[in-house]
Amino acid sequence: MAPLRMLWLALAIWGAIHPMYWFVTYMAETGTGLSGLIDAWYVNASTTGLTWDLTIAAVTLTAWILAECLGRRHWAGLIAIPATFCIGVSCGLPLYLFLRRAG
């Protein structure tokens, strides 16, 4: 496997584990679950801005993935869409780059 592909895979794994650790830690500390986590995303202007920044990045990444996967008929890349919205852009983007290089 090429070094750059290994980097994409390592970043996808890190992007899945690291943010999820903090999300789970927050939910365990507050006991509010997912709804409390989502409420925290809008607690002030700073977090709201960051939430929208990541949402726009996720939508942009999704449009790019769809355009390339439909054009190339490389369906494996579509796996990065649920990874982006269920975990985050920090996982979805490097995962897509890893899968894209495979095709």
Contacts in CASP RR format, 6 or more apart in sequence:
PFRMAT RR
TARGET T0000
AUTHOR 0000-0000-0000
METHOD contacts of the structure
MODEL  1
MAPLRMLWLALAIWGAIHPMYWFVTYMAETGTGLSGLIDAWYVNASTTGL
TWDLTIAAVTLTAWILAECLGRRHWAGLIAIPATFCIGVSCGLPLYLFLR
RAG
1 9 0 8 1.000
2 101 0 8 1.000
4 101 0 8 1.000
5 98 0 8 1.000
5 101 0 8 1.000
5 102 0 8 1.000
7 94 0 8 1.000
8 94 0 8 1.000
8 95 0 8 1.000
8 97 0 8 1.000
8 98 0 8 1.000
8 101 0 8 1.000
9 94 0 8 1.000
9 98 0 8 1.000
11 90 0 8 1.000
11 94 0 8 1.000
12 83 0 8 1.000
12 91 0 8 1.000
12 92 0 8 1.000
12 94 0 8 1.000
12 95 0 8 1.000
12 98 0 8 1.000
14 90 0 8 1.000
15 87 0 8 1.000
15 88 0 8 1.000
15 90 0 8 1.000
15 91 0 8 1.000
15 94 0 8 1.000
16 83 0 8 1.000
16 87 0 8 1.000
16 90 0 8 1.000
16 91 0 8 1.000
18 90 0 8 1.000
19 87 0 8 1.000
19 88 0 8 1.000
19 90 0 8 1.000
19 91 0 8 1.000
20 87 0 8 1.000
23 37 0 8 1.000
26 37 0 8 1.000
26 40 0 8 1.000
27 33 0 8 1.000
27 34 0 8 1.000
27 36 0 8 1.000
27 37 0 8 1.000
30 36 0 8 1.000
32 39 0 8 1.000
40 47 0 8 1.000
41 47 0 8 1.000
41 48 0 8 1.000
41 50 0 8 1.000
41 51 0 8 1.000
42 48 0 8 1.000
42 51 0 8 1.000
54 88 0 8 1.000
54 89 0 8 1.000
57 89 0 8 1.000
58 84 0 8 1.000
58 85 0 8 1.000
58 88 0 8 1.000
58 89 0 8 1.000
61 80 0 8 1.000
61 84 0 8 1.000
61 89 0 8 1.000
61 92 0 8 1.000
61 93 0 8 1.000
61 96 0 8 1.000
62 81 0 8 1.000
62 84 0 8 1.000
62 85 0 8 1.000
64 96 0 8 1.000
65 77 0 8 1.000
65 78 0 8 1.000
65 80 0 8 1.000
65 81 0 8 1.000
65 96 0 8 1.000
66 78 0 8 1.000
66 81 0 8 1.000
68 74 0 8 1.000
68 100 0 8 1.000
69 75 0 8 1.000
69 77 0 8 1.000
69 78 0 8 1.000
72 103 0 8 1.000
74 99 0 8 1.000
74 100 0 8 1.000
74 103 0 8 1.000
76 99 0 8 1.000
76 102 0 8 1.000
76 103 0 8 1.000
77 96 0 8 1.000
77 99 0 8 1.000
77 100 0 8 1.000
79 95 0 8 1.000
79 99 0 8 1.000
80 92 0 8 1.000
80 93 0 8 1.000
80 95 0 8 1.000
80 96 0 8 1.000
80 99 0 8 1.000
83 91 0 8 1.000
83 92 0 8 1.000
83 95 0 8 1.000
84 91 0 8 1.000
84 92 0 8 1.000
84 93 0 8 1.000
END
